[in-house]
Amino acid sequence: MRDIRPNKRTAALGSAGVLVTAALIAGAVAAPTASATSGRSGQDREARGAAIAAERAAKAGIDWQDCPADWGLEKPIQCGWVTVPLDYAKPNGRQIKLAVDRIGNTGTPAERQGALVYNPGGPGGSGLRFPRRVVTKAPVWANVAKAYDFVGFDPRGVGHSAPISCADPQEFVKAPKADPVPDSEADKLAQRKLAREYAQGCAERTGKAVLAQMTTPNTVRDLDVIRAALGEQKLNFLGVSYGTYLGAVYGTMFPGHLRRMIVDSVVNPSRQKIWYEANLDQDVAFEGRWKDWQDWIAANDATFHLGTTRAAVQAKWLELRATAKKNPIGGVVGPAELIGFFQSAPYYDSSWIPVATVFSRYFAGDTQALVDAAAPDLSDTAGNIASENGNAVYTAVECTDAKWPTSWKKWDRDNTALHKDYPFMTWANAWLNLPCATWPVQQQTPVNVKTAKGLPPVLIVQSERDAATPYEGAVELHQRFKGSRLITEKDAGSHGVTSLVNTCINTRVDAYLLTGKLDAEDVTCTPHATPKP
């Protein structure tokens, strides 16, 4: 399940038609660690290539300039480029440029502790808006901003960093798509054909040579080159969602290059989970958070008038879904588009009120609000290009990172069984990921995430009922990274916790980034405030 944001313009359409969706010494480059160079000769070459690229980047630095006007990044944010090899086994071969941006620390030179590099997730998310947290004076980050430059980047393949594509963007967003829940074997065959064609489209539009290099370990190597280009001896990193997997793999491959790292809303790093099983786990967790939202709507029936029980709210959802299936609303919003819009509620508490409001208005007779919220905007060509690109990167990274089942019988059996108890997202998620069953390039073996020499204490932050990255992932990483600390936000489920107002979490994030100190034991925090309509 691809990370989404509440704004549908930045969401993405799955291949099968479901709207779904991160020092002072410029020349300092540490030698690659033993963990990075052990194993096959290919890994040795890649480790050497990463060291060569980092050394070059440290010497070159970054030529910071005002950001291009169409990037939407106001002054004093600055933008620049970092050059990395497409294939780290061939450091002198084809190079690509990664877009980076920064805003300087708001405190004094004496207060500065270096750069804090951010990834929001995905795969396929852009981190370039991270410095805007300083521009917009986000209060949760005010203390950290005094000490750190805020640095964002577009990972390889994303946005301005040698973007990849798998489909024509305007065709990609057209609606309505087929209902992801199949009624027949013919429906399944049609979705399988779309998934196969999407995988072929990735090969045709991007090229197999590039697809083969769209992996988490390569993005991690890129991250280390960015560290060197920034003139930082060691990396300070904040990763959310898929960004936590980047952090987990970075901590394994470059443990001695890390200074401080926070991972927020954690992808389960187990090799057995990356990526097929992780997506099945999401289906279960999404159903739980969907029910939490329905309970909240029922408790606020005076506002939304959708029913006083979860069952009543679910009945309204099924009624809406059936109506849209029979006759797409406004001619464009069918069940696939509904899922694309409604899934932001189990993702983010910040979407609870907006989505419930549109839901309520529909049953009060306002269908246009739903069309405006859930239908694609074909006039937004830039947004549609970004959506298609984000989905292409998601697919390329997850499909190339790990070996996926190639047997349709397994996919069909697993998803049919899950759908019985967890119907909200299961089939939508299955079709989104099915291109991986016929992926046109060799699939890799995931990194064995573990503690290695030099790894500093890592801070892990997780809500207990997260839908996109179930809680078990945080526990798994905590066990694998010795000396880490886990903050659990109990009875909460929003995805991406560190930017929410919760003093129990905010003060600990500040303390860790500013002093390096962690609690002596793991911490359980009460939930942040529930949205009030």
C-alpha positions as CSV (number, residue, x, y, z in Angstrom):
1,M,0.0,0.0,0.0
2,R,1.6,3.2,-1.1
3,D,1.8,6.1,1.3
4,I,-0.8,8.7,0.5
5,R,-1.5,12.2,1.6
6,P,-5.0,13.7,2.2
7,N,-4.8,15.9,-0.9
8,K,-6.0,13.6,-3.7
9,R,-3.9,15.4,-6.2
10,T,-0.8,13.7,-4.7
11,A,-2.4,10.3,-4.5
12,A,-1.7,7.7,-7.2
13,L,-3.7,5.2,-9.2
14,G,-2.7,1.6,-9.0
15,S,-2.2,-0.4,-12.2
16,A,-5.5,-2.1,-11.8
17,G,-7.3,1.2,-11.4
18,V,-7.4,1.7,-7.6
19,L,-6.7,5.3,-6.4
20,V,-4.1,4.6,-3.7
21,T,-2.0,5.5,-3.2
22,A,10.2,9.7,2.7
23,A,29.9,18.4,9.6
24,L,32.6,20.9,9.4
25,I,35.0,18.8,7.5
26,A,33.8,18.8,3.9
27,G,36.2,16.0,2.8
28,A,35.4,13.6,5.7
29,V,34.3,10.3,4.3
30,A,34.4,7.2,6.5
31,A,35.5,3.9,5.0
32,P,32.7,1.5,4.2
33,T,31.9,-0.8,7.1
34,A,32.5,-4.5,7.2
35,S,28.8,-5.1,7.1
36,A,28.6,-3.2,3.8
37,T,31.4,-5.0,2.1
38,S,30.8,-8.6,3.2
39,G,29.1,-11.2,1.0
40,R,29.1,-11.5,-2.7
41,S,31.6,-9.8,-5.0
42,G,28.7,-7.7,-6.4
43,Q,28.1,-6.3,-2.9
44,D,31.8,-5.6,-2.6
45,R,31.8,-3.6,-5.8
46,E,28.7,-1.7,-4.7
47,A,30.3,-0.9,-1.4
48,R,33.4,0.4,-3.1
49,G,31.3,2.3,-5.6
50,A,29.4,3.9,-2.7
51,A,32.7,5.0,-1.1
52,I,34.0,6.4,-4.3
53,A,30.8,8.3,-5.0
54,A,30.7,9.7,-1.4
55,E,34.3,10.9,-1.7
56,R,33.6,12.7,-4.9
57,A,30.5,14.3,-3.4
58,A,32.4,15.4,-0.4
59,K,34.9,17.2,-2.6
60,A,32.2,18.7,-4.9
61,G,29.8,19.8,-2.2
62,I,26.5,21.3,-3.3
63,D,26.1,24.5,-5.3
64,W,23.2,25.9,-3.4
65,Q,20.9,28.3,-5.4
66,D,17.4,29.8,-5.2
67,C,15.0,27.0,-6.0
68,P,13.3,26.9,-9.4
69,A,10.1,28.9,-9.4
70,D,7.9,26.0,-10.3
71,W,9.1,23.8,-7.4
72,G,6.9,25.7,-5.0
73,L,9.7,26.3,-2.4
74,E,10.0,29.8,-1.3
75,K,13.1,31.7,0.0
76,P,15.2,31.3,2.0
77,I,15.0,27.6,1.0
78,Q,17.8,26.8,-1.4
79,C,18.1,23.9,-3.9
80,G,20.9,22.0,-5.4
81,W,22.0,18.7,-7.0
82,V,24.0,15.7,-5.9
83,T,25.4,13.3,-8.5
84,V,25.3,9.6,-7.9
85,P,26.0,6.5,-10.0
86,L,22.9,4.8,-11.5
87,D,24.7,1.4,-10.6
88,Y,27.0,1.5,-7.7
89,A,28.9,-1.5,-9.0
90,K,29.9,0.8,-11.9
91,P,30.8,4.1,-10.1
92,N,32.3,5.5,-13.3
93,G,29.3,4.6,-15.5
94,R,26.0,6.4,-16.0
95,Q,25.4,9.1,-13.4
96,I,22.1,10.6,-12.3
97,K,21.4,13.9,-10.4
98,L,19.4,14.0,-7.2
99,A,17.4,17.1,-6.2
100,V,18.1,18.3,-2.7
101,D,17.0,21.4,-0.7
102,R,17.8,23.0,2.6
103,I,17.0,25.7,5.0
104,G,19.7,26.8,7.6
105,N,19.2,26.4,11.3
106,T,17.3,29.2,13.0
107,G,19.6,29.4,16.0
108,T,23.1,30.8,16.4
109,P,26.1,29.2,14.7
110,A,27.1,27.9,18.2
111,E,23.7,26.1,18.4
112,R,24.1,24.4,15.1
113,Q,24.5,20.6,15.2
114,G,24.5,19.9,11.4
115,A,21.9,18.8,8.9
116,L,18.8,16.8,9.6
117,V,17.9,14.8,6.4
118,Y,14.3,13.7,6.0
119,N,12.4,11.1,4.0
120,P,8.5,11.0,4.1
121,G,7.9,7.5,2.8
122,G,6.5,5.9,-0.3
123,P,8.4,4.5,-1.9
124,G,7.9,7.4,-4.2
125,G,7.5,10.3,-1.8
126,S,9.4,13.6,-2.1
127,G,11.1,15.1,0.9
128,L,11.6,18.5,-0.7
129,R,8.8,20.1,1.4
130,F,10.5,19.3,4.7
131,P,12.3,22.7,4.9
132,R,8.9,24.4,4.7
133,R,8.3,23.3,8.3
134,V,10.7,26.1,9.2
135,V,9.2,28.6,6.7
136,T,5.7,27.9,8.0
137,K,6.9,28.0,11.6
138,A,5.6,24.6,12.6
139,P,5.7,24.8,16.4
140,V,6.4,21.1,16.9
141,W,9.8,21.5,15.1
142,A,10.8,25.0,16.4
143,N,13.3,23.7,18.9
144,V,15.0,21.3,16.5
145,A,15.1,23.9,13.8
146,K,17.4,26.1,16.0
147,A,20.0,23.3,16.0
148,Y,19.7,21.8,12.5
149,D,19.6,22.7,8.9
150,F,16.4,20.9,7.5
151,V,17.3,19.0,4.4
152,G,15.0,17.2,2.0
153,F,15.6,15.3,-1.3
154,D,13.8,13.6,-4.1
155,P,15.0,9.9,-4.0
156,R,16.2,8.4,-7.3
157,G,13.4,8.1,-9.8
158,V,11.2,10.6,-7.9
159,G,10.1,14.0,-9.0
160,H,13.2,16.0,-10.1
161,S,15.7,13.1,-9.5
162,A,15.8,11.3,-12.9
163,P,12.0,10.5,-12.7
164,I,10.7,7.2,-14.0
165,S,7.3,6.3,-15.5
166,C,5.2,3.2,-16.2
167,A,2.2,4.7,-17.9
168,D,0.9,7.8,-19.7
169,P,-0.1,10.0,-16.8
170,Q,-3.4,11.2,-18.3
171,E,-4.5,7.6,-19.0
172,F,-3.3,6.6,-15.6
173,V,-5.7,8.9,-13.7
174,K,-8.8,8.4,-15.9
175,A,-11.9,7.3,-14.1
176,P,-14.0,5.4,-13.3
177,K,-11.8,2.3,-12.9
178,A,-13.1,-1.2,-12.4
179,D,-14.3,-2.2,-8.9
180,P,-11.3,-3.7,-7.2
181,V,-13.5,-6.3,-5.5
182,P,-14.0,-9.0,-8.2
183,D,-17.4,-10.5,-8.9
184,S,-16.2,-13.2,-11.2
185,E,-13.1,-15.0,-12.6
186,A,-13.5,-12.8,-15.6
187,D,-13.0,-9.7,-13.3
188,K,-9.8,-11.3,-11.9
189,L,-8.5,-12.1,-15.4
190,A,-9.1,-8.4,-16.4
191,Q,-7.1,-7.1,-13.4
192,R,-4.3,-9.6,-14.0
193,K,-4.0,-8.4,-17.6
194,L,-3.8,-4.8,-16.3
195,A,-1.1,-5.7,-13.8
196,R,0.9,-7.5,-16.5
197,E,0.6,-4.6,-18.9
198,Y,1.6,-2.1,-16.2
199,A,4.8,-4.1,-15.5
200,Q,5.6,-4.2,-19.2
201,G,4.9,-0.4,-19.3
202,C,7.5,0.1,-16.6
203,A,10.1,-1.7,-18.7
204,E,9.2,0.1,-21.9
205,R,8.9,3.7,-20.5
206,T,11.8,3.5,-17.9
207,G,14.0,0.7,-19.3
208,K,15.2,-2.4,-17.6
209,A,18.6,-1.0,-16.8
210,V,17.1,1.7,-14.7
211,L,14.4,-0.5,-13.1
212,A,17.1,-3.0,-11.9
213,Q,18.7,-0.1,-9.9
214,M,15.5,1.1,-8.3
215,T,16.1,-0.5,-4.9
216,T,16.1,0.4,-1.2
217,P,19.9,-0.4,-0.9
218,N,20.7,2.0,-3.7
219,T,18.6,4.8,-2.2
220,V,20.4,4.2,1.0
221,R,23.7,4.5,-0.8
222,D,22.4,7.7,-2.3
223,L,21.6,8.9,1.2
224,D,25.2,8.4,2.2
225,V,26.4,10.3,-0.8
226,I,24.1,13.2,0.1
227,R,25.5,13.1,3.7
228,A,29.0,13.4,2.2
229,A,27.9,16.2,-0.2
230,L,26.5,18.1,2.8
231,G,29.9,18.0,4.4
232,E,28.6,15.9,7.3
233,Q,30.9,13.3,8.8
234,K,27.8,11.5,10.2
235,L,24.1,11.5,9.2
236,N,21.2,12.8,11.3
237,F,18.1,11.2,9.8
238,L,14.3,11.4,10.2
239,G,12.4,8.7,8.3
240,V,8.6,8.3,8.3
241,S,6.8,5.2,6.9
242,Y,8.9,3.7,4.1
243,G,11.6,6.2,5.3
244,T,11.9,4.0,8.4
245,Y,13.0,1.1,6.1
246,L,15.5,3.4,4.5
247,G,16.7,4.2,8.0
248,A,16.8,0.5,9.0
249,V,18.8,-0.4,6.0
250,Y,21.1,2.6,6.3
251,G,21.8,1.6,10.0
252,T,22.7,-1.9,8.8
253,M,24.9,-0.9,5.8
254,F,26.5,2.3,7.3
255,P,26.2,2.0,11.1
256,G,29.3,4.0,11.7
257,H,28.1,6.9,9.5
258,L,25.0,7.6,11.7
259,R,24.9,10.2,14.5
260,R,21.2,10.3,15.3
261,M,18.2,8.7,13.8
262,I,14.4,8.8,14.4
263,V,12.1,6.3,12.7
264,D,8.4,7.1,12.8
265,S,5.7,4.6,11.8
266,V,7.8,1.6,11.1
267,V,7.9,-0.7,8.1
268,N,8.5,-4.3,9.4
269,P,12.1,-4.9,8.3
270,S,11.9,-8.7,8.5
271,R,13.1,-10.3,5.2
272,Q,10.0,-12.5,5.4
273,K,7.8,-9.4,5.4
274,I,9.4,-7.3,2.6
275,W,7.2,-6.8,0.7
276,Y,4.4,-9.3,0.0
277,E,3.6,-10.2,3.6
278,A,3.9,-6.6,4.7
279,N,1.1,-5.7,2.3
280,L,-1.1,-8.5,3.6
281,D,-0.5,-7.2,7.1
282,Q,-1.7,-3.8,6.0
283,D,-5.0,-5.1,4.9
284,V,-5.7,-6.4,8.5
285,A,-4.6,-3.1,10.1
286,F,-6.5,-0.9,7.7
287,E,-9.7,-2.7,8.6
288,G,-9.1,-2.0,12.3
289,R,-8.5,1.7,11.8
290,W,-11.4,1.9,9.4
291,K,-13.6,0.7,12.3
292,D,-12.0,3.2,14.7
293,W,-13.1,6.0,12.3
294,Q,-16.6,4.6,12.0
295,D,-16.9,4.5,15.8
296,W,-15.9,8.2,15.9
297,I,-18.4,9.1,13.2
298,A,-21.1,7.3,15.2
299,A,-20.1,9.1,18.3
300,N,-20.5,12.4,16.4
301,D,-23.8,11.6,14.8
302,A,-25.2,15.0,15.8
303,T,-22.7,16.4,13.2
304,F,-22.6,13.8,10.5
305,H,-26.0,12.1,10.6
306,L,-24.6,8.8,9.3
307,G,-25.8,6.6,12.2
308,T,-25.2,6.1,15.9
309,T,-23.4,2.8,15.6
310,R,-20.5,1.5,13.7
311,A,-22.8,-1.0,11.9
312,A,-25.1,1.9,10.8
313,V,-22.1,3.9,9.4
314,Q,-20.8,0.7,7.6
315,A,-24.3,0.3,6.1
316,K,-24.1,3.8,4.7
317,W,-20.6,3.0,3.3
318,L,-21.9,-0.1,1.6
319,E,-24.9,1.8,0.3
320,L,-22.6,4.5,-1.2
321,R,-20.3,1.8,-2.7
322,A,-23.2,-0.1,-4.3
323,T,-24.6,3.1,-5.8
324,A,-21.3,4.1,-7.2
325,K,-20.8,0.6,-8.6
326,K,-24.1,0.5,-10.4
327,N,-23.9,4.1,-11.7
328,P,-20.6,6.0,-11.0
329,I,-21.3,9.3,-9.3
330,G,-20.9,12.2,-11.6
331,G,-20.0,9.6,-14.2
332,V,-16.5,9.3,-12.7
333,V,-16.6,8.1,-9.1
334,G,-17.0,4.4,-8.8
335,P,-15.9,2.0,-6.0
336,A,-12.2,2.3,-6.9
337,E,-12.3,6.1,-6.6
338,L,-14.2,5.9,-3.4
339,I,-11.6,3.7,-1.8
340,G,-8.9,6.1,-3.0
341,F,-10.6,9.0,-1.3
342,F,-11.9,7.3,1.9
343,Q,-8.6,5.4,2.7
344,S,-7.0,8.7,3.8
345,A,-9.2,8.5,6.9
346,P,-7.7,5.3,8.3
347,Y,-4.3,6.7,7.3
348,Y,-4.4,10.1,9.0
349,D,-6.6,11.5,11.8
350,S,-6.2,14.8,10.0
351,S,-8.5,13.4,7.3
352,W,-11.2,12.2,9.7
353,I,-13.3,15.4,9.6
354,P,-12.8,16.3,5.8
355,V,-13.7,12.7,4.7
356,A,-16.6,12.4,7.1
357,T,-17.9,15.8,6.0
358,V,-18.0,14.8,2.3
359,F,-19.5,11.4,3.3
360,S,-22.2,13.2,5.2
361,R,-22.9,15.8,2.5
362,Y,-23.5,13.1,0.0
363,F,-26.3,11.6,2.0
364,A,-27.7,15.1,2.6
365,G,-28.0,15.4,-1.2
366,D,-24.7,17.1,-2.2
367,T,-23.1,14.7,-4.7
368,Q,-20.8,17.4,-6.2
369,A,-18.7,17.5,-3.0
370,L,-17.9,13.8,-3.5
371,V,-17.1,14.3,-7.1
372,D,-14.8,17.2,-6.4
373,A,-13.0,15.2,-3.7
374,A,-12.7,11.8,-5.3
375,A,-12.5,12.3,-9.1
376,P,-9.3,12.9,-10.9
377,D,-8.7,16.4,-12.3
378,L,-7.6,15.8,-15.9
379,S,-6.7,19.5,-16.2
380,D,-4.0,19.1,-13.5
381,T,-1.4,17.7,-15.8
382,A,1.5,18.4,-13.4
383,G,-0.3,16.7,-10.5
384,N,-1.2,13.8,-12.7
385,I,2.5,13.4,-13.8
386,A,3.5,13.5,-10.1
387,S,0.8,10.9,-9.2
388,E,1.9,8.5,-12.0
389,N,5.6,9.0,-11.1
390,G,4.9,8.3,-7.4
391,N,3.1,5.1,-8.3
392,A,5.9,4.0,-10.7
393,V,8.5,4.4,-8.1
394,Y,6.5,2.6,-5.5
395,T,6.0,-0.3,-7.8
396,A,9.6,-0.3,-9.1
397,V,11.2,-0.3,-5.6
398,E,8.9,-2.8,-4.0
399,C,9.0,-5.2,-7.0
400,T,12.8,-5.0,-7.4
401,D,13.7,-5.1,-3.7
402,A,12.4,-8.6,-3.0
403,K,11.2,-11.8,-4.6
404,W,7.4,-11.9,-5.0
405,P,5.1,-14.9,-5.5
406,T,4.7,-15.7,-9.2
407,S,1.8,-18.1,-8.7
408,W,-1.6,-16.5,-9.2
409,K,-3.1,-19.3,-7.1
410,K,-1.2,-18.0,-4.1
411,W,-2.3,-14.4,-4.6
412,D,-5.9,-15.5,-5.2
413,R,-6.0,-17.8,-2.2
414,D,-4.4,-15.3,0.2
415,N,-6.4,-12.3,-0.8
416,T,-9.7,-14.2,-1.1
417,A,-9.2,-15.5,2.5
418,L,-8.3,-12.0,3.8
419,H,-11.1,-10.3,2.0
420,K,-13.7,-12.2,4.0
421,D,-12.8,-10.5,7.3
422,Y,-10.9,-7.4,6.1
423,P,-12.8,-6.2,3.0
424,F,-12.0,-2.5,3.0
425,M,-8.5,-2.6,1.4
426,T,-7.6,-6.2,0.6
427,W,-8.3,-6.5,-3.2
428,A,-7.4,-2.9,-3.9
429,N,-4.0,-3.6,-2.3
430,A,-3.6,-6.9,-4.2
431,W,-4.1,-5.3,-7.6
432,L,-1.8,-2.4,-6.8
433,N,1.1,-4.9,-6.1
434,L,0.3,-7.6,-8.7
435,P,2.7,-6.2,-11.3
436,C,5.4,-7.6,-9.0
437,A,4.3,-11.1,-10.0
438,T,5.4,-10.6,-13.6
439,W,8.2,-8.1,-12.9
440,P,10.6,-7.7,-15.9
441,V,13.9,-7.4,-14.0
442,Q,15.7,-9.7,-11.5
443,Q,14.3,-9.3,-8.0
444,Q,16.8,-8.9,-5.1
445,T,17.1,-10.4,-1.6
446,P,16.3,-7.8,1.1
447,V,19.1,-6.7,3.4
448,N,19.1,-8.5,6.8
449,V,18.5,-5.6,9.1
450,K,20.6,-5.9,12.3
451,T,22.9,-4.1,14.7
452,A,26.4,-3.7,13.5
453,K,29.5,-2.0,15.0
454,G,29.1,1.7,15.4
455,L,25.3,1.9,15.4
456,P,24.2,4.7,17.8
457,P,21.0,4.4,19.8
458,V,18.0,4.9,17.6
459,L,14.6,6.4,18.6
460,I,11.5,4.5,17.3
461,V,8.1,6.2,17.4
462,Q,4.9,4.4,16.6
463,S,1.2,4.6,17.1
464,E,-0.4,1.4,18.4
465,R,-3.2,1.2,15.7
466,D,-1.3,2.5,12.6
467,A,-3.0,1.1,9.5
468,A,-0.2,1.6,6.9
469,T,2.7,0.3,9.1
470,P,1.3,-2.1,11.7
471,Y,2.7,-1.8,15.2
472,E,4.6,-5.2,15.0
473,G,7.0,-3.5,12.6
474,A,8.2,-1.1,15.3
475,V,8.6,-4.0,17.8
476,E,10.6,-6.0,15.2
477,L,13.0,-3.1,14.4
478,H,13.4,-2.4,18.2
479,Q,14.5,-6.0,18.7
480,R,17.0,-5.8,15.8
481,F,18.6,-2.5,16.8
482,K,20.2,-3.0,20.1
483,G,20.2,0.1,22.3
484,S,17.1,1.5,20.5
485,R,14.2,3.0,22.4
486,L,10.5,2.6,21.5
487,I,7.9,5.2,22.2
488,T,4.4,3.8,21.8
489,E,1.4,6.1,21.3
490,K,-1.3,4.0,22.9
491,D,-4.9,3.8,21.6
492,A,-3.9,6.0,18.6
493,G,-3.5,5.1,15.0
494,S,-2.4,8.1,12.9
495,H,0.4,7.4,10.4
496,G,3.3,9.7,11.0
497,V,3.4,10.6,14.7
498,T,6.3,13.0,15.2
499,S,4.6,15.9,13.5
500,L,1.5,15.7,15.7
501,V,1.0,17.6,18.9
502,N,1.6,15.2,21.8
503,T,3.9,16.6,24.5
504,C,4.9,13.2,25.7
505,I,6.4,12.5,22.2
506,N,7.4,16.0,21.2
507,T,9.6,16.6,24.2
508,R,11.4,13.3,23.8
509,V,12.0,13.9,20.1
510,D,13.5,17.3,21.0
511,A,15.6,15.9,23.8
512,Y,17.1,13.1,21.6
513,L,17.9,15.3,18.6
514,L,19.2,18.2,20.8
515,T,21.2,16.1,23.4
516,G,21.3,12.5,22.1
517,K,19.6,11.4,25.3
518,L,17.0,8.6,25.4
519,D,14.8,7.4,28.3
520,A,16.3,4.5,30.3
521,E,13.3,2.4,29.3
522,D,10.7,2.3,26.5
523,V,7.9,4.8,26.9
524,T,4.1,4.6,26.5
525,C,2.3,7.8,25.8
526,T,-1.4,8.6,25.9
527,P,-2.9,9.5,22.5
528,H,-2.9,12.9,20.9
529,A,-6.2,14.8,20.8
530,T,-9.0,13.1,18.8
531,P,-10.3,15.4,16.1
532,K,-13.4,17.4,17.1
533,P,-15.9,18.2,14.4
